[in-house]
Amino acid sequence: MADPLLVTAGLALGTFAIRLGGYLLGGALPATGPWARGLNALPGCLIAALLAVLLVQAGPAEWGAAALCAVVAVLTRSLPLTMLVGIGAVWLARTLI
């Protein structure tokens, strides 16, 4: 069996290497131009893709929560409030249905 101290040191080294790699790679990314615009749009595109897959497999509780979230997002433009409303709506709908 592996020595716990050796395993902990290896995991710490791996975590540090991943973070350092991300920092170094982030410094090499362009700040302007088409690549920068594409990279800035990427998080929203990923969330939309994940949401689409989830809604295809979802039931009425999730569809209702998504509609309510869309309304809250358009009216308030507040991501934390939209997330809070969505979580609460899904929980309430699943509890009641």
N, C-alpha and C positions, 0 to 999 in steps of 0.2 A: 504494500500500500504506500502511496506517495506521502512524503512528509508534508504536513499541513503548512508549514512555513514556506516550503519551496513552492507549493501550489499558490499560496497567497502572493508571494513575490512574483511569480510568473503572470498571474492575473493582473497585478498592479502594473507590471511592465507592459503587458498587452494593452491595457487601458490607456496608459500614457502614450504609447506608440500610435494608437488610433487617434487620440486627441491632437497630438503633434502633427500627424499626417494631415488631418483636417485643417489645422491652422496653416500649414505650409501650402496646401492645395488652395485654400481660400485666398491666399495672397497672390496666387498666380491667375486667378479668374479675372476676366476683363471687367472694368467698371463702367464702360460705355460701349455703345454699338449694339448690333443685333443680338449678339450672344448674351450680353448683359440683360437686354430686355426679355429675352427668352428665359433666362435663369430667374429673373424676377417674377415671371408669370408662372413658373413651375409649381410652387406650393399650392396655389389656387387650383391649377389643373389637376393635381394629384388628389386634392380633397374632393373635387367634383367627380372624378373618376371613381373614387372609393364610395362616395355617396350614391352614385348611379348604380353600382353593383349591389350595394346594400338595399336600395329601394326596390330593385327588381325582385329580390328575394323576400321582401318585407310584407307585412300584413297591414291591416287598416290602422293599427295603433301607430306604426312608424310613418305611414303616409300622412296621417293627420298631424303628427308632430312635425314632419317636414314642411307641410303647408303652413303651419303656425310659425315655424322658424323663418320661413321665407317672408312672411308678413312682418314679423318683428325685425328682421334684418333690413328690410326696405325702409321701414318707418324710423328705426333708431340708429342704424349704421353702427351698432355696438356688438362686436363679436362676443364679449363675455356675457352680455345679456341674452344674445341669441342662443348661445350654448346652454345657458342656465334654463331658458324657456324650453329648449328642445329636450334636455334631460328630464326636466320636470314633467313635460307633456308625455313623453314615452313612459315614464314611471307611472303617472296617473292613469294613462290609458290601459297599460298592462295590468294595473291593479283592479281597475273597474271592469275590464272586459274579460 
